[in-house]
């Protein structure tokens, strides 16, 4: 068994999955509130842009990986209509439960299941669009996950990866100060868990930057990959088209 990173710490691969699960078990109940506070509400605009770029239509089949509290699944469900399908998934049961309840409260019923992105329980060429928002950086084997996303996409299907990325240099010092000084205190104050939010800040620093992720997606079978920086590179939306 190899080692991998959990934030800045090196851990066994099997231990990472357990510890990531612990982080999201801890933050699930306050996840949406914390997202609003951490990003000053900007996460809503980032996700809205992702939905626009996805350009799903009536009847489209969409797989939302690491769908968590259901923001994207809800938006896509309204786009695909009664003839389309949106599958809402997450590896974390607590996050998935919060998302399922939110969808039901919004009057939306769709398939919701726990699954590992590195071993997707779907056949080849099933979906028009696959999305993963703020989840790829927590996966142990990102290359395996990307290949699995490619496998379940139809030819010419589209993968959208919305993730924190490498911020522009003029913003780096201020961003580091916010991430490591303000964010854990905010997490402690709102969610009673500063350590989990320190991990989230560290995991962003360990995630591949824009060009590295583009290369990883091309190696995973995507013929065309482009990315769109938002908020000075705080986040990037990578879009890959399956050959």
Order of alpha helices (4+ residues) and beta strands (2+ residues): beta-beta-alpha-alpha-alpha-beta-alpha-beta-alpha-beta-beta-alpha-beta-alpha-alpha-alpha-alpha-beta-beta
